[in-house]
């Protein structure tokens, strides 16, 4: 699933930047127009699929020592 998302999203993002990047750079606030590079998106997609939701849920369900007192 990760590869399918990357295969669609990253080329579309790169194409958008290639076509409209020069216009964005001319704008008043270019940094707010395009927040992420294709590399940033690729890294964020990887982070989403590397997370283990079960480990986070287990930590929530098991009370810490401070909560038992």
Residue pairs with C-beta under 8 A, 6 or more apart in sequence:
1 49
2 45
2 46
2 49
5 45
6 42
6 45
9 41
9 45
10 38
10 41
10 42
13 36
13 38
13 41
14 38
17 34
17 38
21 34
24 30
24 33
24 34
27 33
36 44
